[in-house]
């Protein structure tokens, strides 16, 4: 399976479950129809910045770095970014995000600072952000990535 499809699944499993070993994570991936080698999984974990921390029960568990779903930049957080996003439009392999006037730059900084593999970068105007994916990343994968960065984003847009 392609790395671009595997990485979000790995992140979701780690975020939602108490994973203590590579073997356990490989089993969970297999249950979701994803097979990879231990070496590939090790590289993937390194790329997403996952590490092991004490689980409070005498063992260890994998965790994601704080900036995998939150901004590493002080002063920017998803509670400030989420409400200013009005719409997301697919545009020939790119995403155009519409924001409230004057808010695109802060939202783009937040997205860029998450250092997601899927996103090569953003370009921001006053109320519009162009999200540029890496080669091989689909719009569906970009939407999944944005949902990981800003949980509830797509639900919020549906309500507007």
C-alpha positions in Angstrom: 0.0 0.0 0.0 1.2 3.5 -0.7 2.7 5.5 2.0 0.3 8.4 1.4 -2.6 6.0 2.3 -0.9 4.2 5.1 0.3 7.2 7.2 -3.1 8.6 8.0 -4.3 5.2 9.1 -1.3 4.7 11.3 -1.8 8.1 12.9 -5.5 7.4 13.5 -4.8 4.0 15.1 -2.1 5.6 17.4 -4.4 8.5 18.3 -7.4 6.3 19.1 -5.8 3.2 20.6 -3.2 2.2 23.2 -0.5 0.7 20.9 2.5 -0.7 22.8 4.6 -2.3 20.1 5.3 -2.6 16.4 3.7 -6.1 16.4 0.5 -4.7 17.8 0.4 -1.9 15.3 1.1 -4.3 12.4 -1.8 -6.4 13.6 -4.1 -3.4 13.7 -3.0 -2.3 10.2 -3.6 -5.8 8.9 -7.1 -5.8 10.4 -7.7 -2.7 8.3 -6.5 -4.3 5.2 -3.0 -2.8 5.2 0.1 -4.9 5.1 3.6 -3.7 5.4 6.9 -4.9 6.8 8.3 -4.0 10.3 11.0 -2.0 8.6 8.5 0.0 6.6 6.4 0.6 9.7 9.5 1.8 11.5 10.3 4.3 8.8 6.7 5.5 8.8 6.7 6.0 12.5 9.9 8.0 12.2 8.4 10.1 9.5 5.3 11.0 11.4 7.3 11.6 14.5 5.6 9.0 16.6 7.4 7.9 19.8 6.9 5.7 22.8 6.1 7.2 26.2 5.3 5.5 29.5 1.6 4.4 29.6 1.3 4.7 33.4 0.9 1.0 33.8 4.5 0.0 33.7 4.7 -0.3 29.9 4.9 2.0 27.0 2.6 3.3 24.2 3.0 5.1 21.0 2.0 8.8 20.8 2.1 11.3 18.1 4.0 14.6 18.3 1.9 17.5 19.5 2.1 19.2 16.2 0.7 16.3 14.2 -2.8 17.6 14.8 -2.0 20.9 16.5 0.0 23.8 15.5 3.6 24.0 16.7 3.4 27.8 16.5 2.4 29.5 19.7 -0.6 31.7 19.4 -2.3 29.6 16.6 -4.6 26.8 17.6 -7.4 24.9 16.0 -10.1 26.6 18.1 -9.1 29.9 16.4 -8.7 28.5 12.9 -11.7 26.2 12.6 -14.4 28.9 12.9 -12.9 31.1 10.2 -13.0 28.4 7.5 -16.1 28.8 5.3 -15.7 26.4 2.4 -13.3 24.0 0.7 -13.3 23.5 -3.1 -11.5 20.9 -5.1 -9.7 22.4 -8.0 -7.7 20.1 -10.4 -5.6 18.3 -7.7 -5.4 21.4 -5.4 -7.7 22.6 -2.6 -9.0 26.1 -2.3 -10.1 27.0 1.2 -12.2 30.1 1.7 -12.0 31.9 5.0 -13.5 35.0 6.6 -11.7 38.1 5.3 -8.3 38.7 6.9 -8.0 35.2 8.3 -6.4 33.1 5.4 -2.8 33.9 6.4 -3.3 32.7 10.0 -5.1 29.5 8.9 -2.4 28.8 6.3 0.4 29.2 8.9 -1.5 26.8 11.2 -1.8 24.2 8.3 1.9 24.6 7.3 3.1 24.3 10.9 1.5 20.9 11.3 4.2 19.7 8.9 2.0 17.1 7.3 3.6 14.9 4.7 0.7 15.2 2.3 0.9 19.0 2.1 3.8 20.5 0.1 2.7 24.0 1.2 0.1 26.7 1.1 -0.3 30.1 -0.5 -2.6 32.5 1.3 -4.4 35.7 0.3 -6.8 37.7 2.4 -9.6 35.2 2.4 -8.4 32.3 0.3 -5.8 29.6 0.8 -4.4 27.4 -1.9 -3.3 24.0 -0.5 -0.7 22.3 -2.7 -0.3 18.6 -2.3 2.8 16.6 -2.8 3.1 14.4 -5.9 0.8 11.4 -5.7 -1.5 12.8 -3.1 -5.2 12.8 -4.1 -7.8 15.4 -3.1 -9.5 12.7 -1.0 -6.2 12.3 0.9 -5.9 16.1 1.3 -9.4 16.2 2.8 -8.5 13.3 5.2 -5.3 15.2 6.1 -7.2 18.4 6.9 -9.7 16.5 9.0 -6.8 15.1 11.0 -5.4 18.6 11.4 -8.8 20.2 12.2 -11.2 17.5 13.5 -14.8 18.4 12.7 -13.8 20.7 9.8 -16.0 19.0 7.2 -18.9 18.7 9.5 -18.7 22.5 10.3 -18.6 23.4 6.6 -21.7 21.3 6.0 -23.6 23.3 8.7 -22.7 26.7 7.1 
